[in-house]
Amino acid sequence: MLVSVYPPEGSYQERYYLIDQLRDLGYTQDAFGKRTIEMTLPELQQTFINLEYQKECALEN
């Protein structure tokens, strides 16, 4: 049985989409110096969610 060692193509697209979105928000690395290009998809997703939340909270105040 052959098993693919590559993640599904969609995850690559989502990863680079999030990297672009974060860059547009001015975010290129975390507080420890880890660049977005080095982050995993779940890290990118959580970072994007956190930044969007912070942005919404700032607009409400």
C-alpha distance matrix in Angstrom:
0.0 3.8 6.5 10.0 12.7 15.5 17.3 18.1 20.8 23.3 23.4 24.5 27.2 28.3 28.6 30.8 32.7 33.6 34.5 36.9 38.3 39.0 40.6 42.8 43.9 44.8 42.0 40.3 39.8 40.2 43.1 41.3 40.8 37.1 36.7 34.9 32.6 31.4 30.8 27.7 27.3 28.6 31.5 32.4 32.4 34.6 36.9 37.4 38.1 40.6 42.4 42.7 44.1 46.6 47.6 48.3 50.3 52.3 53.2 54.4 56.8
3.8 0.0 3.8 6.6 9.4 12.0 14.2 15.1 17.6 20.4 20.5 21.2 24.0 25.4 25.4 27.4 29.6 30.6 31.3 33.6 35.2 35.9 37.4 39.6 40.8 41.7 38.9 37.1 36.8 37.4 40.4 38.6 37.8 34.1 33.5 31.7 29.2 28.2 27.9 24.9 24.6 26.3 29.0 29.7 29.8 32.3 34.3 34.7 35.8 38.2 39.8 40.2 41.8 44.1 45.0 45.9 48.0 49.9 50.7 52.1 54.5
6.5 3.8 0.0 3.8 6.4 9.0 10.9 12.2 15.1 17.6 17.2 18.3 21.1 22.2 22.1 24.4 26.5 27.2 28.0 30.5 32.0 32.5 34.1 36.4 37.5 38.3 35.5 33.8 33.3 33.8 36.8 35.2 34.5 30.7 30.2 28.3 26.0 24.9 24.4 21.3 21.0 22.5 25.3 26.1 26.2 28.5 30.7 31.1 32.1 34.5 36.2 36.6 38.2 40.5 41.5 42.4 44.4 46.3 47.2 48.6 50.9
10.0 6.6 3.8 0.0 3.8 5.5 7.7 9.1 11.7 14.5 14.1 14.7 17.7 19.0 18.9 20.9 23.1 24.0 24.7 27.0 28.7 29.3 30.7 33.0 34.2 35.1 32.4 30.5 30.3 31.1 34.2 32.7 31.8 28.0 27.2 25.2 22.8 22.0 21.6 18.6 18.3 20.3 22.9 23.3 23.7 26.2 28.1 28.4 29.7 32.1 33.5 33.9 35.8 38.0 38.8 39.8 42.0 43.6 44.5 46.1 48.4
12.7 9.4 6.4 3.8 0.0 3.8 6.7 9.5 11.9 14.6 13.3 13.6 17.0 18.1 17.2 19.3 21.9 22.4 22.7 25.3 27.1 27.3 28.6 31.2 32.3 32.8 29.9 27.9 27.4 28.1 31.2 29.4 28.5 24.7 24.1 22.5 20.0 18.8 18.7 15.9 16.2 18.3 20.5 21.1 21.9 24.3 25.9 26.6 28.1 30.2 31.5 32.4 34.2 36.1 37.1 38.4 40.3 41.9 43.1 44.7 46.7
15.5 12.0 9.0 5.5 3.8 0.0 3.8 6.5 8.3 11.2 10.1 9.9 13.3 14.7 13.9 15.8 18.3 19.2 19.5 21.9 23.8 24.2 25.5 27.9 29.2 29.8 27.2 25.2 25.1 26.2 29.4 28.0 26.8 23.1 21.9 19.9 17.4 16.8 16.6 14.0 13.8 16.4 18.6 18.6 19.5 22.2 23.6 23.9 25.6 27.9 28.9 29.6 31.7 33.6 34.3 35.7 37.8 39.2 40.2 42.0 44.1
17.3 14.2 10.9 7.7 6.7 3.8 0.0 3.8 6.4 8.2 6.7 7.7 10.8 11.6 11.2 13.6 15.7 16.4 17.2 19.7 21.1 21.7 23.3 25.5 26.6 27.6 24.9 23.4 23.4 24.2 27.6 26.6 25.6 21.8 20.7 18.2 16.1 15.8 14.9 11.8 10.8 13.3 15.9 15.8 16.2 19.0 20.7 20.8 22.2 24.7 25.9 26.3 28.3 30.4 31.1 32.3 34.5 36.0 36.9 38.6 40.8
18.1 15.1 12.2 9.1 9.5 6.5 3.8 0.0 3.8 5.4 5.7 7.3 9.4 10.4 11.3 13.5 14.8 16.1 17.5 19.4 20.6 21.8 23.5 25.2 26.5 27.9 25.6 24.5 25.0 26.0 29.5 28.9 27.8 24.1 22.6 19.7 17.8 18.1 17.0 14.0 12.0 14.5 17.4 16.7 16.4 19.7 21.4 20.8 22.1 25.1 26.0 25.9 28.1 30.5 30.8 31.7 34.2 35.8 36.3 38.0 40.5
20.8 17.6 15.1 11.7 11.9 8.3 6.4 3.8 0.0 3.8 5.4 5.4 6.6 8.9 10.1 11.3 12.6 14.6 15.8 17.1 18.7 20.3 21.6 23.1 24.9 26.3 24.4 23.2 24.2 25.7 29.3 29.0 27.5 23.9 21.8 18.8 16.7 17.8 17.0 14.6 12.6 15.6 18.0 16.6 16.6 20.2 21.3 20.3 22.1 25.1 25.5 25.3 27.9 30.1 29.9 31.0 33.8 35.1 35.4 37.3 39.9
23.3 20.4 17.6 14.5 14.6 11.2 8.2 5.4 3.8 0.0 3.8 5.4 5.1 6.1 8.5 10.1 10.4 12.2 14.2 15.4 16.3 18.2 19.9 21.0 22.5 24.3 22.6 21.9 23.1 24.3 28.0 28.1 26.8 23.3 21.3 17.9 16.5 17.8 16.4 13.9 11.1 13.7 16.3 14.6 14.0 17.6 19.0 17.6 19.0 22.2 22.7 22.1 24.7 27.1 26.9 27.7 30.5 32.0 32.1 33.9 36.6
23.4 20.5 17.2 14.1 13.3 10.1 6.7 5.7 5.4 3.8 0.0 3.8 5.4 5.0 5.9 8.6 9.6 10.4 12.1 14.1 15.0 16.2 18.2 19.8 20.9 22.4 20.2 19.4 20.1 21.1 24.7 24.6 23.5 19.9 18.2 14.9 13.6 14.5 12.9 10.2 7.5 10.3 12.8 11.4 11.2 14.7 16.1 15.3 16.9 19.8 20.5 20.4 22.8 25.0 25.2 26.3 28.8 30.3 30.8 32.6 35.0
24.5 21.2 18.3 14.7 13.6 9.9 7.7 7.3 5.4 5.4 3.8 0.0 3.8 5.5 5.1 6.3 8.5 10.0 10.6 12.4 14.2 15.4 16.6 18.5 20.1 21.2 19.2 17.8 18.9 20.5 24.2 23.9 22.3 18.8 16.5 13.5 11.5 12.9 12.2 10.4 8.6 12.1 13.7 11.9 12.7 16.2 16.8 16.0 18.3 20.9 21.0 21.3 24.1 25.8 25.8 27.3 29.9 30.9 31.5 33.7 35.9
27.2 24.0 21.1 17.7 17.0 13.3 10.8 9.4 6.6 5.1 5.4 3.8 0.0 3.8 5.5 5.4 6.0 8.6 9.9 10.6 12.2 14.2 15.4 16.6 18.5 20.1 18.6 17.8 19.5 21.3 25.1 25.4 23.6 20.4 17.7 14.3 12.9 15.1 14.2 12.8 10.3 13.5 15.1 12.4 12.7 16.5 16.8 15.2 17.5 20.4 20.1 19.8 22.8 24.7 24.2 25.6 28.5 29.4 29.5 31.8 34.3
28.3 25.4 22.2 19.0 18.1 14.7 11.6 10.4 8.9 6.1 5.0 5.5 3.8 0.0 3.8 5.6 5.0 6.1 8.6 9.8 10.3 12.1 14.1 15.2 16.4 18.3 16.6 16.4 17.8 19.1 22.8 23.4 22.1 18.9 16.6 12.9 12.4 14.3 12.5 11.0 7.8 10.5 12.2 9.5 9.1 12.9 13.5 11.8 13.8 16.9 16.8 16.5 19.3 21.4 21.1 22.3 25.1 26.2 26.5 28.6 31.1
28.6 25.4 22.1 18.9 17.2 13.9 11.2 11.3 10.1 8.5 5.9 5.1 5.5 3.8 0.0 3.8 5.4 5.3 6.2 8.7 9.9 10.6 12.3 14.3 15.4 16.6 14.4 13.5 14.6 16.1 19.8 20.1 18.6 15.3 13.0 9.5 8.7 10.5 9.0 7.9 5.6 9.0 9.8 7.2 8.3 11.8 11.9 11.0 13.7 16.1 16.0 16.5 19.3 20.9 20.9 22.7 25.1 26.0 26.8 29.0 31.1
30.8 27.4 24.4 20.9 19.3 15.8 13.6 13.5 11.3 10.1 8.6 6.3 5.4 5.6 3.8 0.0 3.8 5.3 4.9 6.1 8.5 9.8 10.4 12.3 14.2 15.2 13.6 12.5 14.4 16.6 20.4 20.8 18.8 15.8 12.8 9.5 8.2 11.2 10.7 10.7 9.1 12.5 12.6 9.5 11.0 14.4 13.6 12.3 15.4 17.6 16.7 17.3 20.5 21.7 21.2 23.2 25.8 26.3 26.9 29.5 31.4
32.7 29.6 26.5 23.1 21.9 18.3 15.7 14.8 12.6 10.4 9.6 8.5 6.0 5.0 5.4 3.8 0.0 3.8 5.5 5.2 6.2 8.6 9.9 10.7 12.6 14.4 13.4 13.3 15.6 17.6 21.3 22.3 20.6 17.9 14.9 11.3 11.2 14.1 13.0 12.8 10.4 13.1 13.4 9.8 10.3 13.8 13.1 10.8 13.6 16.2 15.1 14.9 18.3 19.7 18.8 20.5 23.4 23.9 24.1 26.7 28.9
33.6 30.6 27.2 24.0 22.4 19.2 16.4 16.1 14.6 12.2 10.4 10.0 8.6 6.1 5.3 5.3 3.8 0.0 3.8 5.3 4.9 6.0 8.4 9.7 10.5 12.3 10.6 11.0 12.8 14.3 17.9 19.2 17.8 15.2 12.7 8.9 9.9 12.4 10.5 10.7 8.5 10.4 10.2 6.4 7.1 10.2 9.3 7.2 10.3 12.6 11.7 12.0 15.2 16.5 16.0 17.9 20.6 21.2 21.8 24.3 26.3
34.5 31.3 28.0 24.7 22.7 19.5 17.2 17.5 15.8 14.2 12.1 10.6 9.9 8.6 6.2 4.9 5.5 3.8 0.0 3.8 5.5 5.2 6.1 8.7 9.9 10.6 8.8 8.0 10.2 12.4 16.2 17.1 15.1 12.7 9.6 6.1 6.8 10.0 9.1 10.5 9.5 11.9 10.7 7.2 9.5 12.0 10.1 9.0 12.7 14.1 12.7 13.9 17.1 17.6 17.2 19.8 22.1 22.2 23.1 25.9 27.5
36.9 33.6 30.5 27.0 25.3 21.9 19.7 19.4 17.1 15.4 14.1 12.4 10.6 9.8 8.7 6.1 5.2 5.3 3.8 0.0 3.8 5.5 5.1 6.2 8.7 9.8 9.5 9.3 12.4 15.0 18.5 19.9 17.7 15.7 12.4 9.4 9.9 13.4 12.9 14.2 12.9 15.3 14.2 10.6 12.1 14.7 12.6 10.6 14.1 15.7 13.6 14.1 17.7 18.2 17.0 19.5 22.2 21.9 22.3 25.4 27.1
38.3 35.2 32.0 28.7 27.1 23.8 21.1 20.6 18.7 16.3 15.0 14.2 12.2 10.3 9.9 8.5 6.2 4.9 5.5 3.8 0.0 3.8 5.4 5.1 6.4 8.8 8.7 10.0 12.9 14.7 18.1 20.0 18.4 16.6 13.8 10.6 12.2 15.2 13.9 15.0 13.1 14.7 13.7 9.9 10.6 12.7 10.7 7.9 11.1 12.8 10.5 10.5 14.2 14.8 13.4 15.7 18.6 18.4 18.7 21.7 23.6
39.0 35.9 32.5 29.3 27.3 24.2 21.7 21.8 20.3 18.2 16.2 15.4 14.2 12.1 10.6 9.8 8.6 6.0 5.2 5.5 3.8 0.0 3.8 5.3 5.0 6.4 5.1 6.8 9.3 11.0 14.3 16.3 14.8 13.4 10.9 8.1 10.6 13.2 11.8 13.6 12.5 13.6 11.7 8.3 9.8 11.1 8.2 6.5 10.2 10.8 8.4 9.8 13.1 13.1 12.4 15.2 17.4 17.2 18.2 21.1 22.5
40.6 37.4 34.1 30.7 28.6 25.5 23.3 23.5 21.6 19.9 18.2 16.6 15.4 14.1 12.3 10.4 9.9 8.4 6.1 5.1 5.4 3.8 0.0 3.8 5.3 4.9 5.0 5.6 9.2 11.9 15.0 16.8 14.6 13.7 10.5 8.5 10.4 13.5 13.2 15.6 15.0 16.7 14.5 11.3 13.3 14.7 11.6 10.3 13.9 14.2 11.5 12.9 16.3 15.7 14.6 17.8 19.9 19.0 20.0 23.2 24.3
42.8 39.6 36.4 33.0 31.2 27.9 25.5 25.2 23.1 21.0 19.8 18.5 16.6 15.2 14.3 12.3 10.7 9.7 8.7 6.2 5.1 5.3 3.8 0.0 3.8 5.4 7.3 9.1 12.6 14.9 17.6 20.0 18.0 17.3 14.3 12.2 14.0 17.2 16.6 18.5 17.4 18.8 17.0 13.6 14.8 16.1 13.2 11.1 14.2 14.7 11.5 12.0 15.6 15.0 13.0 16.0 18.5 17.4 17.7 21.2 22.5
43.9 40.8 37.5 34.2 32.3 29.2 26.6 26.5 24.9 22.5 20.9 20.1 18.5 16.4 15.4 14.2 12.6 10.5 9.9 8.7 6.4 5.0 5.3 3.8 0.0 3.8 5.6 8.8 11.5 13.0 15.3 18.2 16.8 16.4 14.1 12.2 14.9 17.5 16.3 18.4 17.3 18.0 15.9 12.8 13.8 14.3 11.1 9.2 11.9 11.7 8.2 9.2 12.4 11.4 9.7 13.0 15.1 13.9 14.7 18.1 19.1
44.8 41.7 38.3 35.1 32.8 29.8 27.6 27.9 26.3 24.3 22.4 21.2 20.1 18.3 16.6 15.2 14.4 12.3 10.6 9.8 8.8 6.4 4.9 5.4 3.8 0.0 3.8 6.5 9.3 11.2 13.3 16.0 14.3 14.5 12.2 11.2 14.0 16.4 15.9 18.6 18.3 19.1 16.5 13.8 15.6 15.8 12.2 11.4 14.4 13.5 10.2 12.1 15.0 13.3 12.1 15.8 17.3 15.7 17.1 20.4 20.9
42.0 38.9 35.5 32.4 29.9 27.2 24.9 25.6 24.4 22.6 20.2 19.2 18.6 16.6 14.4 13.6 13.4 10.6 8.8 9.5 8.7 5.1 5.0 7.3 5.6 3.8 0.0 3.8 6.0 7.7 10.3 12.8 11.2 11.0 9.0 8.0 11.2 13.1 12.4 15.2 15.3 15.9 13.0 10.6 12.9 12.9 9.2 9.3 12.5 11.5 8.9 11.6 14.2 12.8 12.7 16.2 17.5 16.5 18.4 21.4 21.9
40.3 37.1 33.8 30.5 27.9 25.2 23.4 24.5 23.2 21.9 19.4 17.8 17.8 16.4 13.5 12.5 13.3 11.0 8.0 9.3 10.0 6.8 5.6 9.1 8.8 6.5 3.8 0.0 3.8 7.1 10.1 11.5 9.0 8.5 5.8 5.6 8.3 10.3 10.5 13.7 14.5 15.8 12.7 10.7 13.7 14.1 10.7 11.4 14.9 14.2 12.1 14.9 17.5 16.3 16.4 19.9 21.1 20.3 22.2 25.1 25.6
39.8 36.8 33.3 30.3 27.4 25.1 23.4 25.0 24.2 23.1 20.1 18.9 19.5 17.8 14.6 14.4 15.6 12.8 10.2 12.4 12.9 9.3 9.2 12.6 11.5 9.3 6.0 3.8 0.0 3.8 6.8 7.7 5.5 5.2 4.0 5.5 8.6 9.0 9.1 12.6 14.2 14.9 11.4 10.5 13.8 13.4 10.2 12.0 15.1 13.9 12.6 15.9 17.9 16.6 17.5 20.9 21.6 21.0 23.4 26.0 26.2
40.2 37.4 33.8 31.1 28.1 26.2 24.2 26.0 25.7 24.3 21.1 20.5 21.3 19.1 16.1 16.6 17.6 14.3 12.4 15.0 14.7 11.0 11.9 14.9 13.0 11.2 7.7 7.1 3.8 0.0 3.8 5.4 5.4 5.4 6.6 7.7 11.1 10.5 9.5 12.7 14.4 14.1 10.3 10.4 13.3 11.9 8.9 11.7 14.1 12.1 11.6 15.3 16.4 15.1 16.8 19.9 20.1 19.9 22.7 24.8 24.9
43.1 40.4 36.8 34.2 31.2 29.4 27.6 29.5 29.3 28.0 24.7 24.2 25.1 22.8 19.8 20.4 21.3 17.9 16.2 18.5 18.1 14.3 15.0 17.6 15.3 13.3 10.3 10.1 6.8 3.8 0.0 3.8 5.6 7.5 9.6 11.3 14.6 13.6 12.8 15.9 17.8 17.1 13.2 13.9 16.4 14.5 11.6 14.6 16.4 13.8 13.5 17.3 17.8 15.9 17.9 21.1 20.6 20.2 23.4 25.3 24.7
41.3 38.6 35.2 32.7 29.4 28.0 26.6 28.9 29.0 28.1 24.6 23.9 25.4 23.4 20.1 20.8 22.3 19.2 17.1 19.9 20.0 16.3 16.8 20.0 18.2 16.0 12.8 11.5 7.7 5.4 3.8 0.0 3.8 5.7 8.9 11.5 14.0 12.2 12.0 15.1 17.6 17.1 13.4 14.6 17.6 15.8 13.5 16.7 18.7 16.4 16.5 20.2 20.9 19.3 21.4 24.5 24.1 23.9 27.0 28.9 28.5
40.8 37.8 34.5 31.8 28.5 26.8 25.6 27.8 27.5 26.8 23.5 22.3 23.6 22.1 18.6 18.8 20.6 17.8 15.1 17.7 18.4 14.8 14.6 18.0 16.8 14.3 11.2 9.0 5.5 5.4 5.6 3.8 0.0 3.8 6.1 9.4 11.4 10.2 11.0 14.5 17.1 17.5 13.8 14.2 17.6 16.6 13.9 16.6 19.2 17.4 16.9 20.5 21.8 20.2 21.8 25.1 25.2 24.7 27.5 29.8 29.5
37.1 34.1 30.7 28.0 24.7 23.1 21.8 24.1 23.9 23.3 19.9 18.8 20.4 18.9 15.3 15.8 17.9 15.2 12.7 15.7 16.6 13.4 13.7 17.3 16.4 14.5 11.0 8.5 5.2 5.4 7.5 5.7 3.8 0.0 3.8 6.6 8.4 6.6 7.2 10.8 13.6 14.2 10.7 11.3 14.8 14.3 12.1 14.8 17.5 16.3 16.2 19.5 21.0 20.1 21.6 24.7 25.2 25.1 27.7 30.0 30.2
36.7 33.5 30.2 27.2 24.1 21.9 20.7 22.6 21.8 21.3 18.2 16.5 17.7 16.6 13.0 12.8 14.9 12.7 9.6 12.4 13.8 10.9 10.5 14.3 14.1 12.2 9.0 5.8 4.0 6.6 9.6 8.9 6.1 3.8 0.0 3.8 5.4 5.4 6.8 10.5 12.7 14.1 11.0 10.3 14.0 14.4 11.8 13.7 16.9 16.3 15.5 18.5 20.6 19.9 20.7 23.9 24.9 24.6 26.8 29.4 29.9
34.9 31.7 28.3 25.2 22.5 19.9 18.2 19.7 18.8 17.9 14.9 13.5 14.3 12.9 9.5 9.5 11.3 8.9 6.1 9.4 10.6 8.1 8.5 12.2 12.2 11.2 8.0 5.6 5.5 7.7 11.3 11.5 9.4 6.6 3.8 0.0 3.8 5.3 5.1 8.4 9.7 11.4 8.7 7.0 10.7 11.8 9.4 10.7 14.1 14.2 13.4 15.9 18.4 18.2 18.8 21.8 23.2 23.2 25.1 27.6 28.5
32.6 29.2 26.0 22.8 20.0 17.4 16.1 17.8 16.7 16.5 13.6 11.5 12.9 12.4 8.7 8.2 11.2 9.9 6.8 9.9 12.2 10.6 10.4 14.0 14.9 14.0 11.2 8.3 8.6 11.1 14.6 14.0 11.4 8.4 5.4 3.8 0.0 3.8 5.6 8.3 9.8 12.6 10.7 9.1 12.7 14.4 12.7 13.5 17.0 17.6 16.9 19.1 21.7 21.8 22.2 25.0 26.7 26.7 28.4 31.0 32.1
31.4 28.2 24.9 22.0 18.8 16.8 15.8 18.1 17.8 17.8 14.5 12.9 15.1 14.3 10.5 11.2 14.1 12.4 10.0 13.4 15.2 13.2 13.5 17.2 17.5 16.4 13.1 10.3 9.0 10.5 13.6 12.2 10.2 6.6 5.4 5.3 3.8 0.0 3.8 6.7 9.6 11.8 9.6 9.5 13.2 14.3 13.0 14.8 17.8 18.0 18.0 20.5 22.6 22.7 23.7 26.5 27.8 28.0 30.0 32.4 33.3
30.8 27.9 24.4 21.6 18.7 16.6 14.9 17.0 17.0 16.4 12.9 12.2 14.2 12.5 9.0 10.7 13.0 10.5 9.1 12.9 13.9 11.8 13.2 16.6 16.3 15.9 12.4 10.5 9.1 9.5 12.8 12.0 11.0 7.2 6.8 5.1 5.6 3.8 0.0 3.8 6.6 8.1 5.8 6.2 9.7 10.6 9.8 11.9 14.5 14.9 15.4 17.8 19.6 20.1 21.3 23.8 25.0 25.7 27.7 29.8 30.9
27.7 24.9 21.3 18.6 15.9 14.0 11.8 14.0 14.6 13.9 10.2 10.4 12.8 11.0 7.9 10.7 12.8 10.7 10.5 14.2 15.0 13.6 15.6 18.5 18.4 18.6 15.2 13.7 12.6 12.7 15.9 15.1 14.5 10.8 10.5 8.4 8.3 6.7 3.8 0.0 3.8 5.5 5.2 6.3 8.6 10.1 10.6 12.3 14.3 15.4 16.6 18.4 20.0 21.1 22.5 24.4 25.8 27.0 28.8 30.6 32.0
27.3 24.6 21.0 18.3 16.2 13.8 10.8 12.0 12.6 11.1 7.5 8.6 10.3 7.8 5.6 9.1 10.4 8.5 9.5 12.9 13.1 12.5 15.0 17.4 17.3 18.3 15.3 14.5 14.2 14.4 17.8 17.6 17.1 13.6 12.7 9.7 9.8 9.6 6.6 3.8 0.0 3.8 5.4 5.1 6.1 8.6 9.8 10.5 12.3 14.2 15.4 16.4 18.3 20.0 21.0 22.5 24.3 25.7 27.1 28.8 30.6
28.6 26.3 22.5 20.3 18.3 16.4 13.3 14.5 15.6 13.7 10.3 12.1 13.5 10.5 9.0 12.5 13.1 10.4 11.9 15.3 14.7 13.6 16.7 18.8 18.0 19.1 15.9 15.8 14.9 14.1 17.1 17.1 17.5 14.2 14.1 11.4 12.6 11.8 8.1 5.5 3.8 0.0 3.8 5.4 5.0 6.1 8.5 9.8 10.5 12.2 14.2 15.3 16.4 18.3 19.9 21.1 22.5 24.3 25.9 27.2 28.9
31.5 29.0 25.3 22.9 20.5 18.6 15.9 17.4 18.0 16.3 12.8 13.7 15.1 12.2 9.8 12.6 13.4 10.2 10.7 14.2 13.7 11.7 14.5 17.0 15.9 16.5 13.0 12.7 11.4 10.3 13.2 13.4 13.8 10.7 11.0 8.7 10.7 9.6 5.8 5.2 5.4 3.8 0.0 3.8 5.5 5.2 6.1 8.6 9.9 10.5 12.2 14.2 15.3 16.4 18.2 20.0 21.1 22.5 24.4 26.0 27.3
32.4 29.7 26.1 23.3 21.1 18.6 15.8 16.7 16.6 14.6 11.4 11.9 12.4 9.5 7.2 9.5 9.8 6.4 7.2 10.6 9.9 8.3 11.3 13.6 12.8 13.8 10.6 10.7 10.5 10.4 13.9 14.6 14.2 11.3 10.3 7.0 9.1 9.5 6.2 6.3 5.1 5.4 3.8 0.0 3.8 5.5 5.1 6.1 8.6 9.9 10.5 12.2 14.1 15.3 16.4 18.3 19.9 21.0 22.6 24.5 26.1
32.4 29.8 26.2 23.7 21.9 19.5 16.2 16.4 16.6 14.0 11.2 12.7 12.7 9.1 8.3 11.0 10.3 7.1 9.5 12.1 10.6 9.8 13.3 14.8 13.8 15.6 12.9 13.7 13.8 13.3 16.4 17.6 17.6 14.8 14.0 10.7 12.7 13.2 9.7 8.6 6.1 5.0 5.5 3.8 0.0 3.8 5.5 5.2 6.2 8.6 10.0 10.6 12.3 14.3 15.4 16.6 18.4 20.1 21.3 22.8 24.8
34.6 32.3 28.5 26.2 24.3 22.2 19.0 19.7 20.2 17.6 14.7 16.2 16.5 12.9 11.8 14.4 13.8 10.2 12.0 14.7 12.7 11.1 14.7 16.1 14.3 15.8 12.9 14.1 13.4 11.9 14.5 15.8 16.6 14.3 14.4 11.8 14.4 14.3 10.6 10.1 8.6 6.1 5.2 5.5 3.8 0.0 3.8 5.4 5.1 6.1 8.6 9.9 10.5 12.2 14.2 15.3 16.4 18.3 20.1 21.2 22.8
36.9 34.3 30.7 28.1 25.9 23.6 20.7 21.4 21.3 19.0 16.1 16.8 16.8 13.5 11.9 13.6 13.1 9.3 10.1 12.6 10.7 8.2 11.6 13.2 11.1 12.2 9.2 10.7 10.2 8.9 11.6 13.5 13.9 12.1 11.8 9.4 12.7 13.0 9.8 10.6 9.8 8.5 6.1 5.1 5.5 3.8 0.0 3.8 5.5 5.1 6.2 8.6 9.8 10.5 12.2 14.3 15.3 16.5 18.5 20.2 21.4
37.4 34.7 31.1 28.4 26.6 23.9 20.8 20.8 20.3 17.6 15.3 16.0 15.2 11.8 11.0 12.3 10.8 7.2 9.0 10.6 7.9 6.5 10.3 11.1 9.2 11.4 9.3 11.4 12.0 11.7 14.6 16.7 16.6 14.8 13.7 10.7 13.5 14.8 11.9 12.3 10.5 9.8 8.6 6.1 5.2 5.4 3.8 0.0 3.8 5.4 5.2 6.1 8.5 9.9 10.5 12.3 14.2 15.3 16.6 18.6 20.3
38.1 35.8 32.1 29.7 28.1 25.6 22.2 22.1 22.1 19.0 16.9 18.3 17.5 13.8 13.7 15.4 13.6 10.3 12.7 14.1 11.1 10.2 13.9 14.2 11.9 14.4 12.5 14.9 15.1 14.1 16.4 18.7 19.2 17.5 16.9 14.1 17.0 17.8 14.5 14.3 12.3 10.5 9.9 8.6 6.2 5.1 5.5 3.8 0.0 3.8 5.6 5.2 6.1 8.6 9.9 10.6 12.3 14.3 15.5 16.7 18.7
40.6 38.2 34.5 32.1 30.2 27.9 24.7 25.1 25.1 22.2 19.8 20.9 20.4 16.9 16.1 17.6 16.2 12.6 14.1 15.7 12.8 10.8 14.2 14.7 11.7 13.5 11.5 14.2 13.9 12.1 13.8 16.4 17.4 16.3 16.3 14.2 17.6 18.0 14.9 15.4 14.2 12.2 10.5 9.9 8.6 6.1 5.1 5.4 3.8 0.0 3.8 5.5 5.1 6.2 8.6 9.9 10.6 12.3 14.4 15.5 16.8
42.4 39.8 36.2 33.5 31.5 28.9 25.9 26.0 25.5 22.7 20.5 21.0 20.1 16.8 16.0 16.7 15.1 11.7 12.7 13.6 10.5 8.4 11.5 11.5 8.2 10.2 8.9 12.1 12.6 11.6 13.5 16.5 16.9 16.2 15.5 13.4 16.9 18.0 15.4 16.6 15.4 14.2 12.2 10.5 10.0 8.6 6.2 5.2 5.6 3.8 0.0 3.8 5.4 5.0 6.1 8.6 9.8 10.5 12.4 14.4 15.6
42.7 40.2 36.6 33.9 32.4 29.6 26.3 25.9 25.3 22.1 20.4 21.3 19.8 16.5 16.5 17.3 14.9 12.0 13.9 14.1 10.5 9.8 12.9 12.0 9.2 12.1 11.6 14.9 15.9 15.3 17.3 20.2 20.5 19.5 18.5 15.9 19.1 20.5 17.8 18.4 16.4 15.3 14.2 12.2 10.6 9.9 8.6 6.1 5.2 5.5 3.8 0.0 3.8 5.5 5.0 6.2 8.7 9.9 10.7 12.6 14.6
44.1 41.8 38.2 35.8 34.2 31.7 28.3 28.1 27.9 24.7 22.8 24.1 22.8 19.3 19.3 20.5 18.3 15.2 17.1 17.7 14.2 13.1 16.3 15.6 12.4 15.0 14.2 17.5 17.9 16.4 17.8 20.9 21.8 21.0 20.6 18.4 21.7 22.6 19.6 20.0 18.3 16.4 15.3 14.1 12.3 10.5 9.8 8.5 6.1 5.1 5.4 3.8 0.0 3.8 5.4 5.1 6.2 8.6 9.9 10.7 12.7
46.6 44.1 40.5 38.0 36.1 33.6 30.4 30.5 30.1 27.1 25.0 25.8 24.7 21.4 20.9 21.7 19.7 16.5 17.6 18.2 14.8 13.1 15.7 15.0 11.4 13.3 12.8 16.3 16.6 15.1 15.9 19.3 20.2 20.1 19.9 18.2 21.8 22.7 20.1 21.1 20.0 18.3 16.4 15.3 14.3 12.2 10.5 9.9 8.6 6.2 5.0 5.5 3.8 0.0 3.8 5.5 5.1 6.2 8.7 10.0 10.9
47.6 45.0 41.5 38.8 37.1 34.3 31.1 30.8 29.9 26.9 25.2 25.8 24.2 21.1 20.9 21.2 18.8 16.0 17.2 17.0 13.4 12.4 14.6 13.0 9.7 12.1 12.7 16.4 17.5 16.8 17.9 21.4 21.8 21.6 20.7 18.8 22.2 23.7 21.3 22.5 21.0 19.9 18.2 16.4 15.4 14.2 12.2 10.5 9.9 8.6 6.1 5.0 5.4 3.8 0.0 3.8 5.5 5.2 6.4 8.9 10.3
48.3 45.9 42.4 39.8 38.4 35.7 32.3 31.7 31.0 27.7 26.3 27.3 25.6 22.3 22.7 23.2 20.5 17.9 19.8 19.5 15.7 15.2 17.8 16.0 13.0 15.8 16.2 19.9 20.9 19.9 21.1 24.5 25.1 24.7 23.9 21.8 25.0 26.5 23.8 24.4 22.5 21.1 20.0 18.3 16.6 15.3 14.3 12.3 10.6 9.9 8.6 6.2 5.1 5.5 3.8 0.0 3.8 5.4 5.1 6.4 9.0
50.3 48.0 44.4 42.0 40.3 37.8 34.5 34.2 33.8 30.5 28.8 29.9 28.5 25.1 25.1 25.8 23.4 20.6 22.1 22.2 18.6 17.4 19.9 18.5 15.1 17.3 17.5 21.1 21.6 20.1 20.6 24.1 25.2 25.2 24.9 23.2 26.7 27.8 25.0 25.8 24.3 22.5 21.1 19.9 18.4 16.4 15.3 14.2 12.3 10.6 9.8 8.7 6.2 5.1 5.5 3.8 0.0 3.8 5.4 5.2 6.5
52.3 49.9 46.3 43.6 41.9 39.2 36.0 35.8 35.1 32.0 30.3 30.9 29.4 26.2 26.0 26.3 23.9 21.2 22.2 21.9 18.4 17.2 19.0 17.4 13.9 15.7 16.5 20.3 21.0 19.9 20.2 23.9 24.7 25.1 24.6 23.2 26.7 28.0 25.7 27.0 25.7 24.3 22.5 21.0 20.1 18.3 16.5 15.3 14.3 12.3 10.5 9.9 8.6 6.2 5.2 5.4 3.8 0.0 3.8 5.5 5.4
53.2 50.7 47.2 44.5 43.1 40.2 36.9 36.3 35.4 32.1 30.8 31.5 29.5 26.5 26.8 26.9 24.1 21.8 23.1 22.3 18.7 18.2 20.0 17.7 14.7 17.1 18.4 22.2 23.4 22.7 23.4 27.0 27.5 27.7 26.8 25.1 28.4 30.0 27.7 28.8 27.1 25.9 24.4 22.6 21.3 20.1 18.5 16.6 15.5 14.4 12.4 10.7 9.9 8.7 6.4 5.1 5.4 3.8 0.0 3.8 5.5
54.4 52.1 48.6 46.1 44.7 42.0 38.6 38.0 37.3 33.9 32.6 33.7 31.8 28.6 29.0 29.5 26.7 24.3 25.9 25.4 21.7 21.1 23.2 21.2 18.1 20.4 21.4 25.1 26.0 24.8 25.3 28.9 29.8 30.0 29.4 27.6 31.0 32.4 29.8 30.6 28.8 27.2 26.0 24.5 22.8 21.2 20.2 18.6 16.7 15.5 14.4 12.6 10.7 10.0 8.9 6.4 5.2 5.5 3.8 0.0 3.8
56.8 54.5 50.9 48.4 46.7 44.1 40.8 40.5 39.9 36.6 35.0 35.9 34.3 31.1 31.1 31.4 28.9 26.3 27.5 27.1 23.6 22.5 24.3 22.5 19.1 20.9 21.9 25.6 26.2 24.9 24.7 28.5 29.5 30.2 29.9 28.5 32.1 33.3 30.9 32.0 30.6 28.9 27.3 26.1 24.8 22.8 21.4 20.3 18.7 16.8 15.6 14.6 12.7 10.9 10.3 9.0 6.5 5.4 5.5 3.8 0.0
